Amino acid sequence: MAIWLPILAVLLLVGSFMWLKPSPRDQFLAKLRSRALAQGFSLGSLRVPDTSAHGRVNQRFQIVTLYQLPVQLSASSEGHFTVLRTTGEAGAYLPDGWAWDQRDGLNESQYQHLKNILTALPVSIQLISLSAGSIGLSWDESDPELSFERLKRVLTDIAQVAQQRLVGSA
C-alpha cells in the first residue's frame, strides 16, 4: 500500500501539467490568429443567434470570433448590418442560406450588390458584419481553401457596397 502513494502523487502531478498544455486545436488557432494580427486584422467576438435548427427552436445564442478590418465610412453611409448563414428561411433581400441579425440604412441597390456577393462566398464564411469603423467576418478557421488575402478581398468588396450610397448620390 505504501508503494502506491508515491506513484499516485507522481501521476497526479504529471496529470495536472498535461491538463495545462494547450490542445493541438488551441495551438493551431493561436498560430492562425497571430498570423491574422500580422496581416492587419483585429480580432473580436460577437454574440449572435444560433441559426441551426436546434438553436432557432430553443432561442440559443453563440459567441463567434470576428476577423475585422478598419473601414472609413462617410457620414452619408450610415448603413450597418450583420448577416448569418442559416439552415432556415432566408431573410428579405438575401440569397438562400442567409438571414439578417440586424440591418439598418441600406438602400435597394446595396441589397442587390450584397446579395450577389453573399451568393459567391465559400460555405465556410458564416457571418458578415458591418458597423461604424469596422467590417468583419466569421469563418471556419480550419478551411484550407481560404487565405487572409481572400478574406480581405471579401471584406473590401462589401465595404465598397456600403460606400455605394456616396457614389450613387454624387
N, C-alpha and C positions, 0 to 999 in steps of 0.2 A: 504493500500500500504506500509506503514511504517513497518508493521509486516513481510512482505515478504523479506525485505532487510537483516535482521539478519539471517533468515532461509537460504536464498541464500548464504550468506557468510559462514555459517557453512557447508552447502553442498559442497561448493567449496573447503573448507579446508579438509574435510573428503575425498572427491574425489581425491584430489591431493595425500594424504597419501596412499590411496588404489592403486593408479597408481604406486607408488614406490615399492609396495610389489611384490616380485617375484611370478610368476605363479607357480602352482603345478609342471608343467613340468620343469621349470627352477630349482626349488628346488630339484627335482629328479635327474636332470643332474648334479647339483653341488655335491650332495652326491655321485653319481656314479663316477664322475671324481676324487673326493677326495680319494675314495677307490682305484681307478686305480693308483693314485700317490703313495699311501701307498704300493701297490703291486709291485712297481718298474717301472711302465710305465711312460713315459713322454708324454705330450700331445702337439699337434701342430695342425696346419691346413695346408691344401693343396688345391690349386686351380686346378681343373681337369675339363675336358669336361663333360657336362651333356649328359649322354648316353641314356636318354629317347628319344622317337621318336621326341617329340617337341624340345628337346634340340639339337638333331643332325641336324634337319632341319634348326633351327634358329641359329646354331653355338653358343650355350649358354655354360656358364661355371658355376660351383658351387664350393663353399668352403665346404670342409668336415673336420671333426675332426679326427685327426690321433692319434691312440694309438701306441706309439713307444717303442721299446726296443733297447738298445745299442747292436751292433753286431761288432765283431772284424773280419773283412775280411782281408786276407793277400794281399800282393801286386799282387800276381798272380790271385786273384779272383776279377777281375775288373768289373764283371757284375753288372748292376743295371737295374731296371725296375719298371714300375707301370702298374698294370692290374686292369681293372674296370669291374664290371658287366654291361651288356648291354642288351637291348631288340632287338638289331640289329644283324648283322652278326658277327660271332666270328672272332677273329684275328688269324693269322697264328700260328700254333703250340698250340692253346688254345682250350679248350672244348667249346661247345655251351654255349652262355650266357656270355662270357668273351671277352674283347677287350684290346689291348695294348694302353696305353697312351704314354709310352716310353719304350725302351728296348735297351740294349747295352751290348755286351760282353758275351752273354750266348752261350753255345755250345749245340749241338743236344741232348746229354744225359740230360742236365739240363732242356731243354724244355720239354722232356718227363716226367721227375720227377715232374716238376712244373704243367704240365697238370694233372697228377694223383692226386696231392694234391688239385688243384682247383676243380676237379670233386667231391671230397669228402666233400668240405666245405659246411656249412649251408648257406641257401639263405640269411640270414641276414648279412653275411660278404660281403661288397660291393666293397672293394678296398684293394689291397695289394701293398705295395711299399717298395722296397729295394734300399737303397742309401749308400754312403760311411758313415759308422759309425752307421747306424740305419736301422731297419726294422720295418714297421708299417702296420696297417690296419685300415680301417674304417668299422663300423658295425652299425646295427640298435640297438641303445642303449636301446631300450625298449624290446629286446628279452630276455625273462626269461630263455631260454634254454642255453644261453652262459654264462660261468663263466670266470673269469680272468685266471684261470688255463688252460682252454681250449684255450683261445686266445694265451696264452704263448706257448702252445704246437704247435699250428698252425705256429706261427712266428718262433719257434725253428726249426720245420721241413723245412720251406722254407730257413732259414739261412743255414741249412745243405746242401741243394741243391746248394746254392751259393758257399759253400766251396768245393763242389764235384770236381771242377777242380783240386784242390790240390791233392785229393785222387786219382783221375784218372791219374794224370801225375806222381805220385811218384813211 
